[in-house]
Amino acid sequence: MRKLVYYIAATLDGFIAGPDGSDPTGPDGFWPIPEDYLKHLIAEYPETLPGPARAALGVTAEGTHFDTILEGRRSYQIGLDAGVTDAYPHLRHLVFSRTLGESPDPAVEIVATDPVARVRELKREDGKDLWLVGGGELAGALYGEIDRLILKLSPTTIGSGIPLFGRNAAFEPAAWALTDHTVLGSGAAYVTYERAAAVTG
């Protein structure tokens, strides 16, 4: 069965974006991308680069991890504001929104139904794993369905912002097993955790 993988950049204090929800690695972001971080991403996760970045960097590798991306409405809006209706044309692209209505792009599927039910359907399909790119609100809604966390840790703290699982996530402790890690010279790190078991009191 396919796994739902939350592959996301985060600060040391657990935020995936600033208080306004803007892209932390974007042109006006608070985390300039280190060269070794980008090289590792290209080598290990080339499919997670947006289409325009892949073209600019000459990246053509298909990638081995994901063939489908799941995105929340606010995360998708960042691309729309930049004039990009499908930032990942090399992947099957689903956007979860009850307000967006018709898709701005024929290749992007809008999901207005229960995200948990839709993800369970996707998991039963054949293919590579499912990449949950964000945002925090969607990750919070899918918290119980996430099988793997891959955190791209920035050696920064910001004090406040959008938490890993959004501002409204339920209190539901879970244990995670560290299965892989790569620490880069810049101080950035890629850490992978598999869901272990629920934590009971």
C-alpha positions as CSV (number, residue, x, y, z in Angstrom):
1,M,0.0,0.0,0.0
2,R,1.2,3.5,-0.8
3,K,2.3,5.7,2.1
4,L,1.4,9.3,2.9
5,V,4.6,11.1,3.4
6,Y,4.7,14.6,5.0
7,Y,7.9,16.0,3.3
8,I,8.3,19.5,4.5
9,A,10.8,22.2,5.4
10,A,10.6,23.3,9.0
11,T,12.5,25.5,11.5
12,L,14.1,24.1,14.6
13,D,11.1,25.4,16.6
14,G,8.6,23.5,14.4
15,F,7.3,26.1,12.0
16,I,6.7,25.6,8.3
17,A,6.0,29.2,7.4
18,G,5.9,32.6,9.0
19,P,2.8,34.1,10.6
20,D,1.5,35.2,7.2
21,G,1.9,31.8,5.7
22,S,4.3,32.8,3.0
23,D,6.9,30.5,1.5
24,P,10.0,30.5,3.9
25,T,12.2,29.6,0.9
26,G,10.7,32.0,-1.5
27,P,12.3,35.3,-2.7
28,D,11.3,37.2,0.4
29,G,11.5,34.2,2.7
30,F,13.5,33.9,6.0
31,W,15.5,30.9,4.9
32,P,17.9,31.4,2.0
33,I,18.5,27.9,0.5
34,P,22.1,26.6,1.3
35,E,23.9,25.1,-1.7
36,D,24.5,21.7,0.0
37,Y,20.8,21.6,0.9
38,L,19.8,22.1,-2.8
39,K,22.4,19.6,-4.0
40,H,21.0,16.9,-1.7
41,L,17.4,17.7,-2.7
42,I,18.3,17.4,-6.4
43,A,20.2,14.1,-5.8
44,E,17.6,12.4,-3.5
45,Y,14.2,14.1,-4.2
46,P,14.3,15.7,-7.7
47,E,10.6,15.2,-8.1
48,T,9.9,17.6,-5.2
49,L,11.3,20.6,-7.1
50,P,8.6,22.7,-8.7
51,G,8.5,22.6,-12.5
52,P,10.0,26.1,-13.1
53,A,12.9,25.3,-10.7
54,R,13.5,21.9,-12.5
55,A,13.7,23.7,-15.8
56,A,16.0,26.4,-14.5
57,L,18.4,23.9,-12.9
58,G,18.2,21.4,-15.8
59,V,16.7,18.7,-13.6
60,T,15.0,16.0,-15.6
61,A,15.2,13.0,-13.2
62,E,11.8,11.4,-12.5
63,G,12.6,10.6,-8.9
64,T,11.9,7.4,-7.0
65,H,9.8,8.6,-4.0
66,F,6.6,10.2,-5.2
67,D,4.2,10.4,-8.2
68,T,1.4,12.3,-6.5
69,I,1.4,15.6,-4.6
70,L,-1.3,16.7,-2.1
71,E,-1.6,20.3,-1.3
72,G,-3.9,22.6,0.8
73,R,-5.7,25.6,-0.6
74,R,-3.4,28.2,1.0
75,S,-0.2,26.5,-0.2
76,Y,-1.6,26.3,-3.7
77,Q,-2.4,30.0,-3.6
78,I,1.3,30.8,-3.3
79,G,1.8,29.4,-6.8
80,L,-1.4,31.0,-8.1
81,D,-0.2,34.4,-6.9
82,A,3.0,33.9,-8.9
83,G,1.0,33.0,-12.0
84,V,1.6,29.3,-11.8
85,T,-1.5,27.1,-11.9
86,D,0.4,23.8,-11.7
87,A,3.8,24.0,-10.0
88,Y,4.3,20.3,-10.3
89,P,3.3,19.3,-13.9
90,H,5.5,16.2,-13.6
91,L,3.3,14.8,-10.7
92,R,-0.4,14.0,-10.3
93,H,-1.5,17.1,-8.4
94,L,-4.5,17.3,-6.0
95,V,-5.5,20.4,-4.1
96,F,-7.9,20.1,-1.1
97,S,-10.3,23.0,-1.0
98,R,-14.0,23.5,-0.2
99,T,-13.9,27.1,-1.6
100,L,-11.8,27.0,-4.8
101,G,-14.6,25.6,-7.0
102,E,-13.4,24.9,-10.6
103,S,-9.8,24.0,-11.0
104,P,-7.6,26.8,-12.5
105,D,-5.7,24.1,-14.4
106,P,-7.0,21.0,-16.2
107,A,-4.2,18.9,-14.7
108,V,-5.0,19.9,-11.1
109,E,-7.7,17.9,-9.3
110,I,-9.7,19.9,-6.7
111,V,-10.9,17.7,-3.8
112,A,-13.8,19.3,-1.9
113,T,-14.7,16.1,0.0
114,D,-13.3,14.6,3.2
115,P,-9.5,14.6,2.9
116,V,-9.1,11.4,5.0
117,A,-11.4,9.4,2.8
118,R,-9.7,10.6,-0.4
119,V,-6.3,9.8,1.0
120,R,-7.4,6.3,2.0
121,E,-8.6,5.8,-1.6
122,L,-5.3,7.1,-3.0
123,K,-3.3,4.8,-0.7
124,R,-5.1,1.7,-2.2
125,E,-4.1,2.7,-5.7
126,D,-0.9,1.4,-7.4
127,G,2.0,3.8,-7.6
128,K,4.7,5.5,-5.7
129,D,4.1,7.2,-2.3
130,L,1.9,10.3,-1.8
131,W,3.7,13.6,-1.0
132,L,1.9,15.9,1.4
133,V,3.5,19.2,0.8
134,G,1.4,21.2,3.1
135,G,0.1,23.3,4.5
136,G,-0.3,22.9,8.2
137,E,-4.1,22.9,8.2
138,L,-4.2,20.0,5.7
139,A,-1.5,18.1,7.6
140,G,-3.5,18.5,10.8
141,A,-6.6,17.1,9.1
142,L,-4.5,14.2,7.8
143,Y,-2.5,13.7,11.0
144,G,-3.7,10.1,11.6
145,E,-3.0,9.1,8.0
146,I,0.6,10.3,7.8
147,D,2.9,7.2,7.7
148,R,6.2,9.0,7.3
149,L,7.7,12.4,8.2
150,I,10.6,13.7,6.2
151,L,11.7,17.0,7.8
152,K,14.1,19.3,6.0
153,L,15.3,21.1,9.1
154,S,16.5,24.7,8.8
155,P,19.1,25.8,11.4
156,T,16.9,28.7,12.3
157,T,14.2,29.6,14.8
158,I,11.5,32.2,14.2
159,G,9.4,32.3,17.4
160,S,6.0,32.1,15.8
161,G,4.4,31.1,12.6
162,I,2.4,28.2,11.0
163,P,3.2,25.0,13.0
164,L,3.9,21.7,11.4
165,F,0.3,20.5,11.9
166,G,-1.4,23.9,11.8
167,R,-2.9,25.9,14.6
168,N,-6.0,23.8,15.1
169,A,-4.6,20.3,15.3
170,A,-6.0,18.0,18.0
171,F,-3.9,16.8,20.9
172,E,-3.0,13.2,19.8
173,P,0.5,12.0,20.9
174,A,2.2,9.5,18.6
175,A,5.6,7.9,18.6
176,W,7.9,8.0,15.5
177,A,11.0,5.9,14.8
178,L,14.0,7.6,13.3
179,T,14.9,5.7,10.1
180,D,17.3,8.0,8.3
181,H,19.1,11.3,8.7
182,T,21.6,13.4,6.7
183,V,23.2,16.4,8.4
184,L,24.8,18.9,6.0
185,G,27.7,21.2,6.5
186,S,25.4,24.3,6.3
187,G,23.6,23.0,9.4
188,A,20.5,22.0,7.5
189,A,19.4,18.4,8.0
190,Y,17.1,15.9,6.4
191,V,15.5,13.6,9.0
192,T,13.1,10.7,8.3
193,Y,10.7,9.2,10.8
194,E,8.2,6.3,10.4
195,R,5.1,6.2,12.5
196,A,5.7,3.7,15.3
197,A,2.5,3.6,17.5
198,A,0.1,5.7,19.3
199,V,1.2,6.9,22.8
200,T,-1.3,6.0,25.5
201,G,-1.4,7.5,28.9
